Amino acid sequence: MFIDPERLEERLREEFGGTASQSRVVVRQAVDLADSGQYEADMGTTLTTEFVVDELSDAPEGTPAERWNWWLGSLELAYGDYERFGIRKYRK
């Protein structure tokens, strides 16, 4: 796995604020996405901590969870089958 969960959580909080719960749920979903191999198969690149942060920085605004869902929404439109990695609800 090329995503460092602790480092990703730290970077999400540094870059986008939000709560610890929001960052943790994004980390869980990012690790699941990386483990699935789906992104690598579709895009030809491995998900890394820095890559996820860079992709989420393209979102217009929002918490880590909102930015994650924005990015996943664009992947869903382009490739399909990414909705399952989206965040529906998290504890505050």
OpenMM code with the backbone's topology and positions (N, CA, C; nanometers):
from openmm import Vec3, app, unit

residues = "MET PHE ILE ASP PRO GLU ARG LEU GLU GLU ARG LEU ARG GLU GLU PHE GLY GLY THR ALA SER GLN SER ARG VAL VAL VAL ARG GLN ALA VAL ASP LEU ALA ASP SER GLY GLN TYR GLU ALA ASP MET GLY THR THR LEU THR THR GLU PHE VAL VAL ASP GLU LEU SER ASP ALA PRO GLU GLY THR PRO ALA GLU ARG TRP ASN TRP TRP LEU GLY SER LEU GLU LEU ALA TYR GLY ASP TYR GLU ARG PHE GLY ILE ARG LYS TYR ARG LYS".split()
positions = [
    Vec3(0.0852, -0.1178, 0.0000),
    Vec3(0.0000, 0.0000, 0.0000),
    Vec3(0.0896, 0.1239, 0.0000),
    Vec3(0.0559, 0.2206, -0.0815),
    Vec3(0.1375, 0.3397, -0.0943),
    Vec3(0.0777, 0.4592, -0.0223),
    Vec3(-0.0353, 0.4392, 0.0418),
    Vec3(-0.0933, 0.5444, 0.1228),
    Vec3(-0.0527, 0.5207, 0.2677),
    Vec3(0.0065, 0.6213, 0.3267),
    Vec3(0.0415, 0.6167, 0.4682),
    Vec3(-0.0765, 0.6781, 0.5432),
    Vec3(-0.1600, 0.5961, 0.6086),
    Vec3(-0.2820, 0.6473, 0.6716),
    Vec3(-0.2578, 0.7599, 0.7717),
    Vec3(-0.1575, 0.7463, 0.8548),
    Vec3(-0.1309, 0.8510, 0.9546),
    Vec3(-0.0884, 0.9809, 0.8877),
    Vec3(-0.0034, 0.9699, 0.7894),
    Vec3(0.0438, 1.0900, 0.7182),
    Vec3(-0.0705, 1.1536, 0.6389),
    Vec3(-0.1548, 1.0721, 0.5759),
    Vec3(-0.2669, 1.1267, 0.5005),
    Vec3(-0.3621, 1.2015, 0.5924),
    Vec3(-0.3942, 1.1445, 0.7067),
    Vec3(-0.4831, 1.2137, 0.8012),
    Vec3(-0.4228, 1.3482, 0.8427),
    Vec3(-0.2949, 1.3474, 0.8714),
    Vec3(-0.2261, 1.4706, 0.9113),
    Vec3(-0.2301, 1.5752, 0.7994),
    Vec3(-0.2010, 1.5339, 0.6774),
    Vec3(-0.1999, 1.6261, 0.5626),
    Vec3(-0.3397, 1.6807, 0.5336),
    Vec3(-0.4418, 1.5972, 0.5454),
    Vec3(-0.5785, 1.6434, 0.5219),
    Vec3(-0.6153, 1.7541, 0.6193),
    Vec3(-0.5809, 1.7350, 0.7449),
    Vec3(-0.6110, 1.8365, 0.8472),
    Vec3(-0.5323, 1.9647, 0.8216),
    Vec3(-0.4055, 1.9502, 0.7844),
    Vec3(-0.3223, 2.0676, 0.7562),
    Vec3(-0.3769, 2.1482, 0.6385),
    Vec3(-0.4120, 2.0800, 0.5330),
    Vec3(-0.4509, 2.1470, 0.4090),
    Vec3(-0.5959, 2.1960, 0.4074),
    Vec3(-0.6878, 2.1160, 0.4657),
    Vec3(-0.8298, 2.1430, 0.4461),
    Vec3(-0.9097, 2.1632, 0.5736),
    Vec3(-0.8455, 2.1520, 0.6892),
    Vec3(-0.9172, 2.1697, 0.8150),
    Vec3(-1.0156, 2.0567, 0.8392),
    Vec3(-1.1330, 2.0918, 0.8896),
    Vec3(-1.2325, 1.9895, 0.9213),
    Vec3(-1.2009, 1.9216, 1.0527),
    Vec3(-1.2813, 1.8235, 1.0852),
    Vec3(-1.2646, 1.7512, 1.2109),
    Vec3(-1.1773, 1.6273, 1.1917),
    Vec3(-1.1317, 1.5742, 1.3026),
    Vec3(-1.0542, 1.4496, 1.2984),
    Vec3(-1.1389, 1.3370, 1.2400),
    Vec3(-1.2670, 1.3340, 1.2731),
    Vec3(-1.3562, 1.2302, 1.2205),
    Vec3(-1.3668, 1.2382, 1.0687),
    Vec3(-1.3764, 1.3584, 1.0164),
    Vec3(-1.3846, 1.3755, 0.8712),
    Vec3(-1.2577, 1.3249, 0.8030),
    Vec3(-1.1448, 1.3597, 0.8585),
    Vec3(-1.0183, 1.3150, 0.7997),
    Vec3(-1.0028, 1.1636, 0.8092),
    Vec3(-1.0407, 1.1068, 0.9224),
    Vec3(-1.0274, 0.9612, 0.9396),
    Vec3(-1.1128, 0.8839, 0.8404),
    Vec3(-1.2346, 0.9313, 0.8148),
    Vec3(-1.3211, 0.8584, 0.7219),
    Vec3(-1.2671, 0.8700, 0.5792),
    Vec3(-1.2090, 0.9837, 0.5445),
    Vec3(-1.1469, 0.9973, 0.4127),
    Vec3(-1.0294, 0.9007, 0.4009),
    Vec3(-0.9504, 0.8913, 0.5052),
    Vec3(-0.8370, 0.7987, 0.5034),
    Vec3(-0.8850, 0.6556, 0.4828),
    Vec3(-0.9884, 0.6146, 0.5542),
    Vec3(-1.0402, 0.4784, 0.5383),
    Vec3(-1.0850, 0.4536, 0.3948),
    Vec3(-1.1553, 0.5496, 0.3372),
    Vec3(-1.2038, 0.5329, 0.2003),
    Vec3(-1.0880, 0.5337, 0.1003),
    Vec3(-0.9880, 0.6169, 0.1237),
    Vec3(-0.8726, 0.6219, 0.0347),
    Vec3(-0.7958, 0.4896, 0.0374),
    Vec3(-0.7793, 0.4332, 0.1554),
    Vec3(-0.7109, 0.3035, 0.1671),
    Vec3(-0.7932, 0.1949, 0.0976),
    Vec3(-0.9243, 0.1974, 0.1156),
    Vec3(-1.0095, 0.0992, 0.0472),
    Vec3(-0.9991, 0.1128, -0.1042),
    Vec3(-0.9998, 0.2361, -0.1532),
    Vec3(-0.9869, 0.2589, -0.2969),
    Vec3(-0.8524, 0.2086, -0.3477),
    Vec3(-0.7459, 0.2401, -0.2765),
    Vec3(-0.6130, 0.1936, -0.3164),
    Vec3(-0.6059, 0.0409, -0.3156),
    Vec3(-0.6588, -0.0195, -0.2099),
    Vec3(-0.6558, -0.1656, -0.1983),
    Vec3(-0.7364, -0.2345, -0.3076),
    Vec3(-0.8410, -0.1680, -0.3555),
    Vec3(-0.9260, -0.2291, -0.4583),
    Vec3(-0.8536, -0.2420, -0.5919),
    Vec3(-0.7554, -0.1565, -0.6160),
    Vec3(-0.6838, -0.1573, -0.7431),
    Vec3(-0.7602, -0.0906, -0.8561),
    Vec3(-0.8803, -0.0447, -0.8289),
    Vec3(-0.9653, 0.0124, -0.9328),
    Vec3(-0.9054, 0.1403, -0.9911),
    Vec3(-0.8597, 0.2296, -0.9057),
    Vec3(-0.8039, 0.3557, -0.9553),
    Vec3(-0.6794, 0.3299, -1.0393),
    Vec3(-0.5947, 0.2437, -0.9913),
    Vec3(-0.4728, 0.2119, -1.0655),
    Vec3(-0.5061, 0.1514, -1.2017),
    Vec3(-0.6070, 0.0656, -1.2069),
    Vec3(-0.6473, 0.0045, -1.3332),
    Vec3(-0.7045, 0.1087, -1.4298),
    Vec3(-0.7844, 0.2003, -1.3782),
    Vec3(-0.8462, 0.3019, -1.4632),
    Vec3(-0.7484, 0.4108, -1.5061),
    Vec3(-0.6615, 0.4525, -1.4158),
    Vec3(-0.5766, 0.5691, -1.4409),
    Vec3(-0.4308, 0.5349, -1.4713),
    Vec3(-0.3895, 0.4140, -1.4380),
    Vec3(-0.2514, 0.3755, -1.4633),
    Vec3(-0.1516, 0.4359, -1.3660),
    Vec3(-0.2016, 0.4805, -1.2511),
    Vec3(-0.1133, 0.5381, -1.1504),
    Vec3(-0.1556, 0.4897, -1.0124),
    Vec3(-0.0606, 0.4808, -0.9242),
    Vec3(-0.0849, 0.4340, -0.7885),
    Vec3(-0.1269, 0.5515, -0.7003),
    Vec3(-0.2221, 0.5281, -0.6135),
    Vec3(-0.2619, 0.6299, -0.5172),
    Vec3(-0.1562, 0.6411, -0.4078),
    Vec3(-0.1147, 0.7617, -0.3812),
    Vec3(-0.0217, 0.7886, -0.2725),
    Vec3(-0.0825, 0.8969, -0.1845),
    Vec3(-0.0235, 0.9170, -0.0705),
    Vec3(-0.0690, 1.0209, 0.0208),
    Vec3(-0.0698, 1.1567, -0.0491),
    Vec3(0.0396, 1.1931, -0.1106),
    Vec3(0.0501, 1.3237, -0.1753),
    Vec3(-0.0427, 1.3355, -0.2951),
    Vec3(-0.0613, 1.2274, -0.3689),
    Vec3(-0.1497, 1.2310, -0.4839),
    Vec3(-0.2934, 1.2595, -0.4404),
    Vec3(-0.3390, 1.1936, -0.3347),
    Vec3(-0.4748, 1.2170, -0.2846),
    Vec3(-0.4903, 1.3625, -0.2413),
    Vec3(-0.3944, 1.4154, -0.1686),
    Vec3(-0.4015, 1.5556, -0.1238),
    Vec3(-0.4060, 1.6482, -0.2449),
    Vec3(-0.3242, 1.6220, -0.3451),
    Vec3(-0.3239, 1.7049, -0.4664),
    Vec3(-0.4586, 1.7009, -0.5370),
    Vec3(-0.5166, 1.5829, -0.5490),
    Vec3(-0.6467, 1.5712, -0.6157),
    Vec3(-0.7554, 1.6455, -0.5380),
    Vec3(-0.7535, 1.6339, -0.4070),
    Vec3(-0.8560, 1.7001, -0.3265),
    Vec3(-0.8388, 1.8519, -0.3267),
    Vec3(-0.7179, 1.8980, -0.3519),
    Vec3(-0.6963, 2.0428, -0.3562),
    Vec3(-0.7619, 2.1060, -0.4789),
    Vec3(-0.7986, 2.0261, -0.5771),
    Vec3(-0.8690, 2.0769, -0.6954),
    Vec3(-1.0150, 2.1093, -0.6673),
    Vec3(-1.0691, 2.0548, -0.5598),
    Vec3(-1.2095, 2.0823, -0.5258),
    Vec3(-1.2248, 2.2307, -0.4954),
    Vec3(-1.3393, 2.2870, -0.5317),
    Vec3(-1.3584, 2.4306, -0.5112),
    Vec3(-1.3484, 2.4755, -0.3655),
    Vec3(-1.3931, 2.3924, -0.2726),
    Vec3(-1.3893, 2.4267, -0.1297),
    Vec3(-1.4396, 2.3082, -0.0498),
    Vec3(-1.4333, 2.3203, 0.0822),
    Vec3(-1.4951, 2.2207, 0.1685),
    Vec3(-1.4002, 2.1480, 0.2601),
    Vec3(-1.4621, 2.0678, 0.3440),
    Vec3(-1.3894, 1.9839, 0.4382),
    Vec3(-1.3239, 1.8686, 0.3620),
    Vec3(-1.2377, 1.7923, 0.4282),
    Vec3(-1.1800, 1.6764, 0.3609),
    Vec3(-1.2870, 1.5815, 0.3042),
    Vec3(-1.3930, 1.5579, 0.3806),
    Vec3(-1.4984, 1.4664, 0.3340),
    Vec3(-1.5724, 1.5232, 0.2133),
    Vec3(-1.6005, 1.6523, 0.2142),
    Vec3(-1.6688, 1.7152, 0.1008),
    Vec3(-1.5801, 1.7129, -0.0237),
    Vec3(-1.4534, 1.7405, -0.0036),
    Vec3(-1.3594, 1.7364, -0.1153),
    Vec3(-1.3457, 1.5945, -0.1699),
    Vec3(-1.3409, 1.4958, -0.0828),
    Vec3(-1.3324, 1.3560, -0.1256),
    Vec3(-1.4525, 1.3209, -0.2124),
    Vec3(-1.5701, 1.3552, -0.1660),
    Vec3(-1.6909, 1.3246, -0.2424),
    Vec3(-1.6935, 1.3980, -0.3761),
    Vec3(-1.6421, 1.5189, -0.3806),
    Vec3(-1.6337, 1.5932, -0.5058),
    Vec3(-1.5444, 1.5175, -0.6043),
    Vec3(-1.4278, 1.4742, -0.5573),
    Vec3(-1.3348, 1.4010, -0.6436),
    Vec3(-1.3940, 1.2675, -0.6877),
    Vec3(-1.4531, 1.1947, -0.5933),
    Vec3(-1.5137, 1.0660, -0.6284),
    Vec3(-1.6282, 1.0841, -0.7267),
    Vec3(-1.7029, 1.1929, -0.7145),
    Vec3(-1.8106, 1.2212, -0.8083),
    Vec3(-1.7581, 1.2383, -0.9498),
    Vec3(-1.6451, 1.3043, -0.9630),
    Vec3(-1.5878, 1.3210, -1.0971),
    Vec3(-1.5380, 1.1872, -1.1521),
    Vec3(-1.4818, 1.1036, -1.0656),
    Vec3(-1.4392, 0.9707, -1.1098),
    Vec3(-1.5593, 0.8844, -1.1475),
    Vec3(-1.6667, 0.8972, -1.0725),
    Vec3(-1.7897, 0.8226, -1.1024),
    Vec3(-1.8424, 0.8603, -1.2399),
    Vec3(-1.8451, 0.9890, -1.2693),
    Vec3(-1.8937, 1.0350, -1.3998),
    Vec3(-1.8049, 0.9857, -1.5132),
    Vec3(-1.6758, 0.9886, -1.4922),
    Vec3(-1.5817, 0.9527, -1.5977),
    Vec3(-1.5681, 0.8016, -1.6184),
    Vec3(-1.5692, 0.7248, -1.5083),
    Vec3(-1.5366, 0.5825, -1.5186),
    Vec3(-1.6439, 0.4897, -1.4639),
    Vec3(-1.7275, 0.5397, -1.3754),
    Vec3(-1.8281, 0.4552, -1.3114),
    Vec3(-1.7691, 0.3691, -1.2016),
    Vec3(-1.8554, 0.3214, -1.1143),
    Vec3(-1.8203, 0.2292, -1.0060),
    Vec3(-1.7304, 0.2893, -0.8981),
    Vec3(-1.7351, 0.4206, -0.8810),
    Vec3(-1.6610, 0.4846, -0.7721),
    Vec3(-1.7526, 0.5284, -0.6582),
    Vec3(-1.8814, 0.5263, -0.6826),
    Vec3(-1.9774, 0.5702, -0.5812),
    Vec3(-1.9607, 0.4940, -0.4505),
    Vec3(-1.9243, 0.3682, -0.4598),
    Vec3(-1.9104, 0.2856, -0.3388),
    Vec3(-1.8002, 0.3337, -0.2446),
    Vec3(-1.7109, 0.4176, -0.2943),
    Vec3(-1.6040, 0.4719, -0.2105),
    Vec3(-1.6390, 0.6098, -0.1535),
    Vec3(-1.7567, 0.6597, -0.1871),
    Vec3(-1.7998, 0.7888, -0.1371),
    Vec3(-1.8350, 0.7846, 0.0104),
    Vec3(-1.8447, 0.9024, 0.0681),
    Vec3(-1.8764, 0.9149, 0.2100),
    Vec3(-2.0197, 0.9641, 0.2228),
    Vec3(-2.1020, 0.8825, 0.2850),
    Vec3(-2.2411, 0.9190, 0.3021),
    Vec3(-2.2656, 0.9877, 0.4360),
    Vec3(-2.1974, 0.9420, 0.5389),
    Vec3(-2.2239, 0.9913, 0.6739),
    Vec3(-2.1001, 0.9650, 0.7597),
    Vec3(-2.0734, 1.0544, 0.8509),
    Vec3(-1.9636, 1.0350, 0.9441),
    Vec3(-2.0015, 1.1004, 1.0772),
    Vec3(-1.9369, 1.0550, 1.1814),
    Vec3(-1.9619, 1.1136, 1.3124),
    Vec3(-1.8904, 1.2458, 1.3261),
    Vec3(-1.9517, 1.3373, 1.3958),
    Vec3(-1.8894, 1.4695, 1.4152),
    Vec3(-1.8040, 1.4704, 1.5387),
] * unit.nanometer
topology = app.Topology()
chain = topology.addChain("A")
for resn in residues:
    res = topology.addResidue(resn, chain)
    for name in ("N", "CA", "C"):
        topology.addAtom(name, app.Element.getBySymbol(name[0]), res)
